[in-house]
């Protein structure tokens, strides 16, 4: 669960309102021209870096997550990782196509926001999508933990992964819905000259909730949930790292018991084949002897017995040689099969660890991208006049840091690209197909 937006400024706005002299001694300018000029001045001095940064994140997030969603939806086999990555891409796409453009609109019209419904919906959706990402990353951590640390137990299925995503979405809505209530249009006076103020309208805490404790309680709940999820993620991935380090290179082999079961099954099959050959070789002299006894006389029997003894001896040597060669071939075949099985298991394990590392980096980016914002929130509540004490450059940095969470939305596709050769290959193939289509049409 994540908090975001500009609720931190509310205390500053309230303090500013309280410092206004009595109405008889001030001039309130409500005309759109004065408000527009003030809005442009503040935008040029404070919001341009944040605006440019948000545009870059919007472009990267829209293009990158569109590619991720297409590749994993059309080209990837159905696994739990695929379900979770598709969910993350979908949440990031909603942020990219809806909440980020509205954030750009609010920055451009910082003191001229009059659409309360748009304000409520955008703040709610932003909270909700980032909460959804948090719960999805928690599901990924559980799945990776089961794969790495509990390989012999029943693993998470794709159906269970979908249930986790769906349940996480419901919980995200449960924690985000207060934003529909507490956020809205806030009316504030902006000093532009001695005893002269411009009346501005911002998308912040609604006027009816500015002097209540509900916004504070809302932020505390979200920050507490955020902390609990982050601690849980750290515990899971620390346990995974310890397990991988503890096993070392042996971790790349099959899970404990897998090779043994494979060996026992194939050894039993091989033993049965060898026993069958030995039984055949033991039966062969007996058959030849019965043939000689039946059709030979006393002298002929004696001669035939000598002959048969030589024949039997020759046959036995031949059969033993054949049996010995057959057993050796089967042992060699079994060893090759076992070696191939171990190699394929090593490849599968190595791939699993690489996927785990990739998803860990996605989780780490998500956590780190919110740390600057959380630090500012804490400082802002400890020191209520923090924002007002900043210079114009400091305020620009403050607004920039408030949107640090956009990094996670935009850089996830970069992590997928660097960590997955298959993903890069599919991207190249898709790009080539697009070029062929474009050339064909031209």
Secondary structure, 3 states (H helix, E strand, C coil): CCCCCCCCHHHHHHHHHHCCCCHHHCEEECCHHHHHHHHHHHHHHHHHHHHHHHHHHHHHHHHHHHHHHHHHHHCCCCCHHHHHHHHHHHHHHHHHHHHHHHHHHHHHCCCECCCHHHHHHHHHHHHHHHHHHHHHHHHHHHHHHHHHHCCCCCCCCHHHHHHHHHHHHHHHHHHHCCHHHHEEEEEEEEEEECCEEEEEEEEEECHHHCCCCHHHHHHHHHHHHHHHHHHHHHHHHHHHHHHHHHHHHHHHCCCCCHHHHHHHHHHHHHHHHHHHHHHHHHHHHHHHHHHHHHHCCHHHHHHHHHHHHHHHHHHHHHHHHHHHHHHHHHHHHHHHHHHHHHHHHHHHHHHHHHHHHHHHHHHHHHHHHHHHHHHHHHHHHHCCCCCCCCCHHHHHHHHHHCCCCHHHHHHHHHHHHHHCHHHHHHHHHHHHHHHHHHHHHC
